């Protein structure tokens, strides 16, 4: 029973990151109206949504070594308390600048929570059990996103402040961490990993980080640009845009559950190739037509990539990261993901300004397809017993 309680705590804790990222989206119009007299209110309100991602990226670099030095449990307890306090602060604060500060603190909390729970997954599971749990974790994150969007939309009808209260879910997770989570004992001696080896194997891990960053940049083009694309080409309202944005999450949930049987047959490299191929099809369809239902069809492929992305990056990292620096390794992975999320609209903006959105989608199609072909070529070369270029650990 305690193991079940522990696993449920880890799964529920994993949803905190996606809830922090999307929870207040339905509240933004009401917030903009409430602070209309503040100079540059429209821009500052948008920063309320994106600020946590930047501070997750920064905080993950700091919290990783703490996870290895202090242990997972103390870091998780501290960051869950900070998450509930900083996340719900928007319900009480009357200053937009103060809300922005609270969102920055929320990002630091998410860094600790996401990295801490992911490190625990690596500690508790291995082999097929790890792949199965990573898929289940990815599905729970997608489900949390769906439920969070619905709940935030309902609460936003009562007022723009109410969605901030959803962050108090951390107080429900906290008892599970206190009573069910235990830091695993770390080996003090190893014939394969010296005690003095506290350095990351950058040569093996860098491809994982670059893949995570690039995948996130390509995927977050959708939530950043799709509302404008759909409204410019169709007579649709915000609710239909919301349903379109929710579709990849629903599809992602299904494919996250399929990750373990897929991983049993394919290497991390091959699955990465499938993810980029799915993104390429998504962007190709978006570049062909802006029709609502054609866009919906394209988003199915975006959901495939979304569902496979998190468990594959995590499993790939787990197969390569030494136990003694696992917290640091996970922290950098978290940084890579959220830095990609924050920079995605910034990196794409010059192309949109010079080429337009449709041509930008075509450019992203070509980039995604090229990367996919590269991964498949590496996979083919490795199956022919060529040198292990990226340590797929199949």
C-alpha positions in Angstrom: 0.0 0.0 0.0 2.8 2.4 0.8 4.4 1.7 -2.6 1.1 2.6 -4.3 0.8 5.8 -2.2 4.4 6.7 -3.2 3.8 6.1 -6.9 0.5 8.1 -6.9 2.4 10.9 -5.1 5.1 10.9 -7.8 2.5 10.8 -10.6 0.4 13.6 -9.1 3.5 15.7 -8.5 4.5 15.4 -12.1 1.4 17.4 -13.1 2.6 20.5 -11.2 4.8 21.6 -14.1 2.0 21.6 -16.8 -0.5 23.2 -14.4 1.9 26.1 -13.7 2.4 26.6 -17.5 -1.2 26.7 -18.6 -3.4 27.3 -15.6 -3.9 31.1 -15.8 -4.3 31.2 -19.6 -8.1 31.7 -19.4 -7.6 34.4 -16.8 -5.4 36.6 -19.0 -8.2 38.7 -20.7 -9.8 39.5 -17.4 -6.4 40.3 -15.9 -5.7 42.7 -18.8 -9.0 44.5 -18.1 -8.3 44.7 -14.4 -4.9 46.3 -14.9 -5.9 48.3 -18.0 -4.6 51.6 -16.4 -1.1 50.1 -15.9 1.3 51.2 -18.7 2.1 48.3 -21.1 -0.5 46.2 -19.3 -1.1 43.9 -22.3 2.6 43.1 -22.6 3.0 42.6 -18.8 0.0 40.3 -18.6 1.5 38.1 -21.3 4.7 38.0 -19.2 2.7 36.7 -16.3 2.2 33.6 -18.4 5.7 33.1 -19.7 7.8 34.3 -16.8 7.7 30.9 -14.9 9.3 29.1 -17.9 12.4 31.3 -17.8 12.8 30.9 -14.1 12.3 27.1 -14.3 15.2 27.0 -16.7 17.4 29.1 -14.4 16.2 27.3 -11.2 16.8 23.9 -12.7 20.5 24.6 -13.0 20.6 25.5 -9.3 18.4 22.8 -7.9 20.1 19.9 -9.6 23.2 19.8 -7.4 20.9 20.3 -4.3 19.0 17.2 -5.2 22.3 15.2 -5.1 23.7 16.9 -2.0 20.6 17.3 0.2 18.5 14.5 -1.2 15.2 14.5 -3.2 12.8 14.7 -0.2 14.0 18.0 1.5 14.0 19.8 -1.9 10.6 18.6 -2.8 9.1 19.6 0.6 10.5 23.1 0.3 9.5 23.6 -3.3 6.0 22.3 -2.9 5.4 24.8 -0.1 6.9 27.6 -2.3 4.7 26.4 -5.2 1.5 26.7 -3.3 2.4 30.1 -1.8 3.8 31.7 -5.0 1.2 30.1 -7.3 -1.8 31.2 -5.3 -0.4 34.7 -4.6 -2.2 36.1 -7.7 -5.5 35.6 -5.9 -4.5 38.0 -3.2 -2.1 40.5 -4.8 -3.3 43.8 -6.3 -0.1 44.8 -8.1 0.9 43.5 -11.5 4.6 43.8 -10.7 4.1 41.8 -7.5 2.3 39.1 -9.4 5.2 38.9 -11.8 7.6 38.4 -8.9 5.3 35.7 -7.5 5.4 34.0 -11.0 9.2 34.1 -11.0 9.2 32.4 -7.6 6.7 29.8 -9.0 9.2 29.0 -11.7 11.9 28.3 -9.2 9.5 26.0 -7.3 8.5 24.1 -10.5 12.2 23.6 -11.2 12.6 21.8 -7.9 9.4 19.8 -8.2 9.9 18.6 -11.8 13.5 17.7 -11.3 12.9 16.1 -7.9 10.1 13.9 -9.0 11.9 12.9 -12.2 15.0 12.0 -10.2 12.9 9.8 -7.9 11.5 8.0 -10.9 15.0 7.2 -12.0 15.8 6.1 -8.5 12.8 3.8 -8.0 12.6 2.1 -11.4 14.8 0.6 -14.1 14.4 -1.4 -17.3 10.9 -2.2 -18.5 9.4 -0.9 -15.3 11.1 2.5 -15.9 9.7 2.7 -19.4 6.3 1.7 -18.3 6.2 4.3 -15.5 7.6 7.0 -17.7 4.8 6.4 -20.1 2.3 6.5 -17.3 3.9 9.7 -16.0 3.6 11.3 -19.4 -0.1 10.3 -19.6 -0.8 11.8 -16.2 0.9 15.1 -17.2 -1.3 15.2 -20.3 -4.4 14.4 -18.2 -3.4 17.1 -15.8 -3.2 19.6 -18.6 -6.7 18.7 -19.9 -8.3 18.8 -16.4 -6.3 22.0 -15.5 -7.5 23.8 -18.7 -11.1 22.9 -18.0 -11.0 23.8 -14.3 -9.2 27.1 -15.0 -11.8 28.0 -17.7 -14.6 27.3 -15.2 -13.0 29.3 -12.4 -12.1 32.2 -14.7 -15.9 32.7 -15.3 -16.1 33.7 -11.6 -13.2 36.1 -11.9 -9.6 36.3 -13.2 -8.1 35.6 -9.7 -9.7 32.2 -9.1 -7.5 30.1 -11.4 -4.5 31.0 -9.3 -6.0 28.9 -6.4 -5.5 25.7 -8.4 -1.8 25.9 -7.4 -2.9 24.9 -3.9 -2.9 21.3 -5.2 0.7 21.2 -4.0 -0.7 21.1 -0.4 -2.5 17.9 -1.4 0.8 16.4 -2.7 2.9 17.5 0.2 1.6 14.9 2.8 2.5 12.1 0.2 6.0 13.4 0.0 6.4 13.7 3.8 5.0 10.2 4.6 5.6 8.0 1.5 8.7 9.4 -0.2 12.1 8.1 0.9 15.5 9.0 -0.6 17.1 5.8 -1.8 20.4 4.9 -0.4 23.2 5.7 -2.7 26.1 3.4 -3.3 29.2 4.4 -1.5 31.5 2.3 -3.6 31.3 1.0 -7.2 33.6 -0.7 -9.5 32.2 1.0 -12.5 31.6 4.5 -11.0 34.3 5.9 -8.6 33.0 7.8 -5.6 35.1 10.8 -6.7 33.3 10.9 -10.1 30.8 13.8 -9.7 31.1 15.2 -13.2 28.5 14.8 -15.9 29.4 12.7 -18.9 28.7 15.6 -21.3 29.7 13.8 -24.4 26.9 11.2 -23.8 24.3 13.6 -22.3 24.5 16.6 -24.7 22.5 14.9 -27.5 19.7 14.3 -25.0 19.7 17.9 -23.9 19.9 19.3 -27.5 17.0 16.9 -28.6 14.8 18.0 -25.7 15.5 21.7 -26.4 14.8 21.4 -30.1 11.7 19.3 -29.7 10.2 21.8 -27.2 11.0 24.8 -29.5 9.2 23.1 -32.4 6.2 22.0 -30.3 5.6 25.3 -28.5 5.1 27.0 -31.9 1.6 25.6 -31.7 0.2 27.3 -28.5 2.1 30.5 -29.3 1.0 30.9 -32.9 -2.1 28.7 -33.5 -4.7 31.1 -32.0 -3.7 33.8 -34.4 -3.5 31.4 -37.3 -7.0 30.0 -36.7 -8.7 33.3 -36.1 -7.2 34.9 -39.2 -8.3 32.1 -41.4 -11.6 30.9 -39.9 -14.7 32.4 -38.2 -14.0 30.7 -34.9 -14.1 31.8 -31.3 -11.9 31.3 -28.3 -13.6 28.1 -27.3 -12.9 26.4 -30.6 -9.3 27.6 -30.4 -9.1 26.1 -26.9 -10.5 22.7 -28.2 -7.9 22.7 -30.9 -5.1 23.4 -28.4 -6.4 20.6 -26.2 -6.4 18.0 -29.0 -2.6 17.4 -29.0 -2.8 16.8 -25.2 -5.5 14.2 -25.6 -3.6 12.4 -28.4 -0.4 12.8 -26.3 -2.0 11.0 -23.4 -2.7 8.0 -25.6 0.7 7.8 -27.1 2.4 8.3 -23.7 0.6 5.1 -22.6 1.9 3.3 -25.7 5.5 4.3 -25.0 6.6 1.2 -23.1 5.6 -1.3 -25.8 7.1 1.0 -28.4 10.3 1.3 -26.5 10.5 -2.5 -26.2 11.0 -2.6 -30.0 12.8 0.6 -30.8 15.8 2.5 -29.5 15.7 6.0 -28.1 17.2 7.3 -31.3 14.5 5.7 -33.5 11.7 7.1 -31.3 13.3 10.6 -31.5 13.2 10.2 -35.2 9.5 9.4 -35.0 8.9 12.4 -32.8 10.5 14.8 -35.3 8.7 13.1 -38.2 5.4 13.6 -36.5 6.2 17.3 -36.0 7.2 17.6 -39.6 3.8 16.2 -40.8 2.1 18.6 -38.3 3.8 21.6 -39.7 3.4 20.5 -43.3 -0.4 20.2 -42.9 -0.6 23.6 -41.2 1.3 25.2 -44.1 -1.0 23.7 -46.7 -4.3 25.1 -45.3 -5.5 27.2 -42.4 -8.9 25.5 -42.5 -10.1 24.7 -39.0 -10.7 21.0 -39.6 -7.5 20.5 -41.6 -5.6 22.1 -38.8 -7.3 19.8 -36.3 -6.1 16.8 -38.4 -2.6 18.1 -38.4 -2.6 18.6 -34.6 -3.1 14.8 -34.2 0.5 14.4 -35.4 1.7 17.1 -33.0 0.0 15.1 -30.2 1.9 12.0 -31.2 5.2 13.8 -30.8 4.1 15.4 -27.6 3.1 12.1 -26.0 6.4 10.4 -26.9 8.7 13.3 -26.1 8.8 13.4 -22.3 9.1 9.7 -21.6 11.7 9.2 -24.4 13.9 12.1 -23.2 13.7 11.0 -19.6 14.4 7.3 -20.4 17.3 8.2 -22.6 18.8 10.4 -19.8 18.2 7.7 -17.2 20.1 5.2 -19.3 23.2 7.4 -19.4 23.3 9.5 -16.2 25.5 8.2 -13.4 23.6 7.7 -10.1 25.8 10.1 -8.1 25.0 13.1 -10.4 21.5 12.1 -11.4 19.9 15.1 -9.8 22.3 17.5 -11.7 21.6 15.6 -15.0 17.8 15.9 -14.5 18.1 19.6 -13.6 19.9 20.3 -16.9 17.2 18.4 -18.8 14.5 20.4 -17.1 16.4 23.6 -18.0 16.6 22.5 -21.6 12.9 21.8 -21.8 11.8 25.1 -20.3 14.4 27.2 -22.0 13.0 25.8 -25.3 9.5 26.7 -24.2 10.5 30.3 -23.3 12.6 30.8 -26.4 10.2 29.2 -29.0 8.1 32.3 -29.8 11.2 34.5 -29.7 13.2 32.3 -32.1 10.3 32.1 -34.5 9.4 35.8 -34.5 12.0 36.9 -37.1 10.8 34.3 -39.6 7.2 35.3 -39.1 8.0 39.0 -39.6 10.1 38.3 -42.8 8.3 35.3 -44.3 4.9 35.2 -42.8 3.3 32.5 -40.6 2.6 30.0 -43.5 6.1 30.1 -44.9 7.4 29.8 -41.3 5.4 26.6 -40.9 7.0 25.3 -44.2 10.4 26.1 -42.9 9.7 24.2 -39.6 8.5 21.3 -41.7 11.8 21.2 -43.5 13.8 21.5 -40.3 11.8 18.8 -38.5 12.0 16.4 -41.5 15.8 17.0 -41.8 16.4 16.2 -38.1 14.1 13.1 -38.4 16.1 11.8 -41.3 19.3 12.4 -39.4 18.1 10.4 -36.4 17.0 7.5 -38.7 20.3 7.5 -40.5 22.1 7.3 -37.1 19.8 4.4 -36.1 20.5 2.5 -39.3 24.3 3.0 -38.9 24.2 1.7 -35.4 22.2 -1.4 -36.3 25.1 -2.2 -38.7 27.4 -2.3 -35.6 29.0 1.0 -36.5 30.5 3.2 -33.7 28.0 4.2 -31.0 27.6 7.8 -31.9 24.9 8.8 -29.4 25.0 6.0 -26.9 21.4 4.9 -27.5 21.7 2.1 -25.0 19.1 0.1 -26.9 
